[in-house]
Amino acid sequence: MFESLDEQMKHDDDETSTPKERLLKWVLVGIVSVLLFGGLYMGVRLLE
């Protein structure tokens, strides 16, 4: 039915989450990434 595990995982994810939930997840990932890398950048700048 599915040719790869990746296709199976995408299919399963589509069944369990709505587009709004997926968008919210990626927005949160972006915010956390900016905070993490911003914190690391500021930490390095303060050490100089």
DRENSEDO-451783 format. One record per atom (N, C-alpha, C, CB): chain; atom name; x, y, z. Coordinates in nm, 4 decimals. Glycine has a CB too. Layout:
SITE chain atom       xx       yy       zz
SITE     A   CA        X        Y        Z
...
END
This chain:
SITE chain atom       xx       yy       zz
SITE     A    N   0.0815  -0.1186   0.0000
SITE     A   CA   0.0000   0.0000   0.0000
SITE     A    C   0.0863   0.1256   0.0000
SITE     A   CB  -0.0930  -0.0006   0.1193
SITE     A    N   0.1809   0.1357   0.0943
SITE     A   CA   0.2719   0.2480   0.0978
SITE     A    C   0.4094   0.1988   0.0556
SITE     A   CB   0.2760   0.3132   0.2387
SITE     A    N   0.4792   0.2839  -0.0228
SITE     A   CA   0.6092   0.2425  -0.0733
SITE     A    C   0.7222   0.2696   0.0261
SITE     A   CB   0.6380   0.3131  -0.2035
SITE     A    N   0.6977   0.3602   0.1188
SITE     A   CA   0.8043   0.3901   0.2143
SITE     A    C   0.7454   0.4279   0.3495
SITE     A   CB   0.8942   0.5033   0.1618
SITE     A    N   0.8296   0.4232   0.4481
SITE     A   CA   0.7898   0.4612   0.5826
SITE     A    C   0.7534   0.6099   0.5867
SITE     A   CB   0.9025   0.4299   0.6833
SITE     A    N   0.8247   0.6924   0.5085
SITE     A   CA   0.7974   0.8359   0.5048
SITE     A    C   0.6550   0.8630   0.4573
SITE     A   CB   0.8980   0.9074   0.4136
SITE     A    N   0.6108   0.7926   0.3541
SITE     A   CA   0.4740   0.8090   0.3041
SITE     A    C   0.3724   0.7663   0.4099
SITE     A   CB   0.4536   0.7274   0.1748
SITE     A    N   0.4006   0.6590   0.4800
SITE     A   CA   0.3116   0.6114   0.5860
SITE     A    C   0.3007   0.7148   0.6978
SITE     A   CB   0.3619   0.4771   0.6423
SITE     A    N   0.4133   0.7722   0.7366
SITE     A   CA   0.4130   0.8711   0.8431
SITE     A    C   0.3356   0.9967   0.8021
SITE     A   CB   0.5564   0.9076   0.8814
SITE     A    N   0.3522   1.0422   0.6785
SITE     A   CA   0.2775   1.1585   0.6299
SITE     A    C   0.1281   1.1294   0.6294
SITE     A   CB   0.3245   1.1982   0.4888
SITE     A    N   0.0916   1.0113   0.5859
SITE     A   CA  -0.0490   0.9715   0.5831
SITE     A    C  -0.1071   0.9692   0.7242
SITE     A   CB  -0.0647   0.8335   0.5168
SITE     A    N  -0.0337   0.9126   0.8185
SITE     A   CA  -0.0810   0.9061   0.9564
SITE     A    C  -0.0939   1.0458   1.0171
SITE     A   CB   0.0137   0.8207   1.0410
SITE     A    N   0.0021   1.1349   0.9855
SITE     A   CA  -0.0017   1.2706   1.0384
SITE     A    C  -0.1214   1.3471   0.9826
SITE     A   CB   0.1285   1.3444   1.0057
SITE     A    N  -0.1527   1.3263   0.8560
SITE     A   CA  -0.2678   1.3938   0.7949
SITE     A    C  -0.3980   1.3512   0.8611
SITE     A   CB  -0.2737   1.3643   0.6446
SITE     A    N  -0.4063   1.2295   0.9070
SITE     A   CA  -0.5290   1.1803   0.9689
SITE     A    C  -0.5470   1.2326   1.1112
SITE     A   CB  -0.5293   1.0290   0.9697
SITE     A    N  -0.4377   1.2624   1.1804
SITE     A   CA  -0.4478   1.2953   1.3223
SITE     A    C  -0.4427   1.4443   1.3528
SITE     A   CB  -0.3388   1.2273   1.3961
SITE     A    N  -0.4064   1.5290   1.2558
SITE     A   CA  -0.3970   1.6718   1.2850
SITE     A    C  -0.4635   1.7537   1.1747
SITE     A   CB  -0.2499   1.7139   1.3014
SITE     A    N  -0.5181   1.8670   1.2150
SITE     A   CA  -0.5824   1.9566   1.1197
SITE     A    C  -0.4777   2.0529   1.0640
SITE     A   CB  -0.6999   2.0343   1.1864
SITE     A    N  -0.5081   2.1170   0.9533
SITE     A   CA  -0.4128   2.2161   0.8997
SITE     A    C  -0.3813   2.3268   1.0006
SITE     A   CB  -0.4685   2.2785   0.7714
SITE     A    N  -0.4795   2.3666   1.0810
SITE     A   CA  -0.4562   2.4705   1.1820
SITE     A    C  -0.3564   2.4220   1.2861
SITE     A   CB  -0.5885   2.5112   1.2502
SITE     A    N  -0.3678   2.2960   1.3275
SITE     A   CA  -0.2745   2.2403   1.4260
SITE     A    C  -0.1332   2.2329   1.3694
SITE     A   CB  -0.3206   2.1007   1.4708
SITE     A    N  -0.1214   2.1927   1.2431
SITE     A   CA   0.0116   2.1846   1.1812
SITE     A    C   0.0744   2.3231   1.1689
SITE     A   CB   0.0026   2.1183   1.0424
SITE     A    N  -0.0059   2.4236   1.1318
SITE     A   CA   0.0448   2.5602   1.1213
SITE     A    C   0.0910   2.6098   1.2583
SITE     A   CB  -0.0634   2.6541   1.0635
SITE     A    N   0.0115   2.5858   1.3611
SITE     A   CA   0.0476   2.6276   1.4960
SITE     A    C   0.1769   2.5600   1.5408
SITE     A   CB  -0.0657   2.5956   1.5941
SITE     A    N   0.1914   2.4324   1.5078
SITE     A   CA   0.3135   2.3594   1.5445
SITE     A    C   0.4363   2.4247   1.4806
SITE     A   CB   0.3033   2.2110   1.5012
SITE     A    N   0.4295   2.4587   1.3526
SITE     A   CA   0.5444   2.5174   1.2838
SITE     A    C   0.5716   2.6595   1.3308
SITE     A   CB   0.5219   2.5164   1.1335
SITE     A    N   0.4669   2.7340   1.3662
SITE     A   CA   0.4875   2.8683   1.4216
SITE     A    C   0.5601   2.8574   1.5550
SITE     A   CB   0.3521   2.9431   1.4390
SITE     A    N   0.5187   2.7635   1.6387
SITE     A   CA   0.5852   2.7444   1.7679
SITE     A    C   0.7297   2.6989   1.7506
SITE     A   CB   0.5085   2.6427   1.8523
SITE     A    N   0.7546   2.6121   1.6537
SITE     A   CA   0.8918   2.5679   1.6259
SITE     A    C   0.9767   2.6880   1.5849
SITE     A   CB   0.8938   2.4588   1.5145
SITE     A    N   0.9215   2.7749   1.5025
SITE     A   CA   0.9939   2.8952   1.4598
SITE     A    C   1.0252   2.9869   1.5765
SITE     A   CB   0.9136   2.9709   1.3557
SITE     A    N   0.9273   3.0087   1.6641
SITE     A   CA   0.9482   3.0966   1.7795
SITE     A    C   1.0547   3.0392   1.8725
SITE     A   CB   0.8162   3.1173   1.8563
SITE     A    N   1.0464   2.9104   1.8996
SITE     A   CA   1.1454   2.8468   1.9871
SITE     A    C   1.2848   2.8544   1.9242
SITE     A   CB   1.1068   2.6992   2.0146
SITE     A    N   1.2938   2.8346   1.7944
SITE     A   CA   1.4232   2.8420   1.7259
SITE     A    C   1.4831   2.9814   1.7361
SITE     A   CB   1.4083   2.8024   1.5790
SITE     A    N   1.4009   3.0831   1.7118
SITE     A   CA   1.4502   3.2211   1.7211
SITE     A    C   1.4967   3.2513   1.8625
SITE     A   CB   1.3409   3.3213   1.6786
SITE     A    N   1.4188   3.2105   1.9623
SITE     A   CA   1.4589   3.2348   2.1008
SITE     A    C   1.5875   3.1611   2.1368
SITE     A   CB   1.3476   3.1931   2.1954
SITE     A    N   1.5991   3.0368   2.0935
SITE     A   CA   1.7177   2.9572   2.1247
SITE     A    C   1.8426   3.0170   2.0596
SITE     A   CB   1.6983   2.8120   2.0785
SITE     A    N   1.8363   3.0402   1.9281
SITE     A   CA   1.9543   3.0922   1.8597
SITE     A    C   1.9817   3.2375   1.8979
SITE     A   CB   1.9369   3.0805   1.7086
SITE     A    N   1.8759   3.3151   1.9254
SITE     A   CA   1.8957   3.4513   1.9738
SITE     A    C   1.9651   3.4522   2.1092
SITE     A   CB   1.7622   3.5243   1.9831
SITE     A    N   1.9250   3.3601   2.1969
SITE     A   CA   1.9893   3.3487   2.3271
SITE     A    C   2.1351   3.3076   2.3156
SITE     A   CB   1.9150   3.2494   2.4129
SITE     A    N   2.1624   3.2137   2.2278
SITE     A   CA   2.3016   3.1726   2.2061
SITE     A    C   2.3842   3.2872   2.1507
SITE     A   CB   2.3084   3.0528   2.1111
SITE     A    N   2.3285   3.3614   2.0554
SITE     A   CA   2.3984   3.4741   1.9962
SITE     A    C   2.4282   3.5808   2.1017
SITE     A   CB   2.3159   3.5338   1.8816
SITE     A    N   2.3263   3.6133   2.1820
SITE     A   CA   2.3460   3.7147   2.2853
SITE     A    C   2.4481   3.6670   2.3888
SITE     A   CB   2.2121   3.7484   2.3539
SITE     A    N   2.4471   3.5382   2.4216
SITE     A   CA   2.5434   3.4841   2.5162
SITE     A    C   2.6858   3.4963   2.4645
SITE     A   CB   2.5115   3.3392   2.5463
SITE     A    N   2.7046   3.4687   2.3383
SITE     A   CA   2.8381   3.4809   2.2791
SITE     A    C   2.8806   3.6272   2.2755
SITE     A   CB   2.8407   3.4206   2.1366
SITE     A    N   2.7863   3.7161   2.2413
SITE     A   CA   2.8193   3.8603   2.2367
SITE     A    C   2.8583   3.9116   2.3768
SITE     A   CB   2.6979   3.9425   2.1813
SITE     A    N   2.7937   3.8609   2.4811
SITE     A   CA   2.8266   3.9066   2.6160
SITE     A    C   2.9617   3.8545   2.6633
SITE     A   CB   2.7187   3.8636   2.7130
SITE     A    N   3.0071   3.7426   2.6084
SITE     A   CA   3.1373   3.6884   2.6463
SITE     A    C   3.2532   3.7659   2.5848
SITE     A   CB   3.1462   3.5433   2.6057
SITE     A    N   3.2249   3.8386   2.4781
SITE     A   CA   3.3332   3.9096   2.4088
SITE     A    C   3.3785   4.0326   2.4815
SITE     A   CB   3.2904   3.9477   2.2713
END
